Amino acid sequence: MGNDFRYIDENLKEIRYNIAEAAAKYRSPEEQIRLMAVTKTVSYEAVNHAVSLGVELLGENRVQEYQSKKNYYSSLADVHFIGHLQTNKVKYIVDSVSMIQSVDSLKLASEINRLAEAKGRVMDVLCEVNVGGEESKSGVSPDELEELVLRMSEMKNIRVRGLMTIPPPVDSDVFLARMQELFLETKSKKIGGADMDVLSMGMTHDYVQAVKYGSTLVRIGTGLFGARVYK
Ligand SMILES: *Cc1c(COP(=O)(O)O)cnc(C)c1O
């Protein structure tokens, strides 16, 4: 009986070491960098093991998969939605996540705002930015970002906390640096009073560089749980 999750302990040790090392080299000591466990295709047992090791922040990509696992998650888990979100699915997650990181349209923002209001809550959100201008990816273009942040900041039941991105896999340094620039620029303008403190970037293959370029939240799946097995 029981699962052997020692590989997760080992992987986590290495990830924490790498983050600490990059932070010591590139960042000031008071800056916090949060580690998120990205759970797609991972069993709730493995996820709960990561939570028990102190990785309480979870990233969910798929509404249906999340629905099927959430009741089994540890009560310590703090869940952010990070996947592409259709407007008609917001209702399934609005009660149980503390942040939606993948907001890239006014239509989606309005629906989150509407449902959050109905629930009497304020939802933290990030704007997803398609920093590489890739057709296959979601996210607003850097040109549209300010306008979206401005319009979102006018919505009472949404709080814009920052930006999220998945940069192109090649030349990621260039795009991570561009994203840092965009974040600092948008943050300093305090658009519509938005008080931004989250820059969500960095995955298994680029989290060390992401820390170098100012990430405050890295999202790691395969590096923590191993290769994904799709069923
Ligand atoms: C899958 C995913 C990740 C994690 O990717 P890995 O390469 O497995 O670390 C991070 N962010 C988003 C939005 C994802 O969909």
The ligand as an ORCA input file, in Angstrom:
! r2SCAN-3c Opt
* xyz 0 1
  C       1.848     23.164    -17.940
  C       2.035     24.590    -17.545
  C       3.127     24.974    -16.737
  C       4.192     24.016    -16.270
  O       4.918     23.514    -17.323
  P       6.183     22.539    -17.071
  O       7.007     22.695    -18.274
  O       5.628     21.179    -16.898
  O       6.851     23.016    -15.835
  C       3.207     26.308    -16.370
  N       2.287     27.211    -16.762
  C       1.243     26.880    -17.531
  C       0.266     27.926    -17.920
  C       1.078     25.560    -17.944
  O       0.045     25.234    -18.713
*
